[in-house]
Amino acid sequence: MERPTLEVADIFRTHGPAWRAAQRGRLSGGQLKVMSAIEQCRSAALGGHVLRCEGCGTDQVSYNSCRNRHCPKC
């Protein structure tokens, strides 16, 4: 399965700060936490590990997920 060209996390990372500023005082703490978790999901912010192919020695970085039930990737 191919990765979609645009994901919710991409939209949140690009437009989230301005949208949160425009909605200041209208969003609950829970909503802000969900947005933050989705923005950080499967990125270096949550850490990760390196997978190495024993055959060819190629390294692949695999980042940790946020494990938030509202995250479309989790």
Contacts in CASP RR format, 6 or more apart in sequence:
PFRMAT RR
TARGET T0000
AUTHOR 0000-0000-0000
METHOD contacts of the structure
MODEL  1
MERPTLEVADIFRTHGPAWRAAQRGRLSGGQLKVMSAIEQCRSAALGGHV
LRCEGCGTDQVSYNSCRNRHCPKC
7 72 0 8 1.000
7 73 0 8 1.000
8 38 0 8 1.000
8 72 0 8 1.000
9 38 0 8 1.000
9 39 0 8 1.000
9 41 0 8 1.000
9 42 0 8 1.000
9 43 0 8 1.000
9 73 0 8 1.000
12 35 0 8 1.000
12 38 0 8 1.000
12 39 0 8 1.000
13 39 0 8 1.000
16 35 0 8 1.000
16 39 0 8 1.000
20 27 0 8 1.000
20 32 0 8 1.000
20 35 0 8 1.000
33 68 0 8 1.000
34 68 0 8 1.000
34 70 0 8 1.000
34 71 0 8 1.000
37 66 0 8 1.000
37 68 0 8 1.000
37 70 0 8 1.000
37 71 0 8 1.000
38 66 0 8 1.000
38 68 0 8 1.000
38 70 0 8 1.000
38 71 0 8 1.000
38 72 0 8 1.000
40 46 0 8 1.000
40 66 0 8 1.000
41 65 0 8 1.000
41 66 0 8 1.000
41 68 0 8 1.000
41 71 0 8 1.000
41 73 0 8 1.000
41 74 0 8 1.000
42 63 0 8 1.000
42 64 0 8 1.000
42 65 0 8 1.000
42 66 0 8 1.000
42 73 0 8 1.000
43 63 0 8 1.000
44 63 0 8 1.000
46 63 0 8 1.000
46 64 0 8 1.000
46 65 0 8 1.000
46 66 0 8 1.000
47 63 0 8 1.000
47 64 0 8 1.000
48 61 0 8 1.000
48 62 0 8 1.000
48 63 0 8 1.000
48 64 0 8 1.000
49 61 0 8 1.000
49 62 0 8 1.000
49 64 0 8 1.000
50 59 0 8 1.000
50 60 0 8 1.000
50 61 0 8 1.000
50 62 0 8 1.000
51 59 0 8 1.000
51 60 0 8 1.000
51 61 0 8 1.000
51 62 0 8 1.000
52 58 0 8 1.000
52 59 0 8 1.000
52 60 0 8 1.000
53 59 0 8 1.000
53 60 0 8 1.000
65 71 0 8 1.000
65 73 0 8 1.000
65 74 0 8 1.000
66 74 0 8 1.000
67 74 0 8 1.000
68 74 0 8 1.000
END
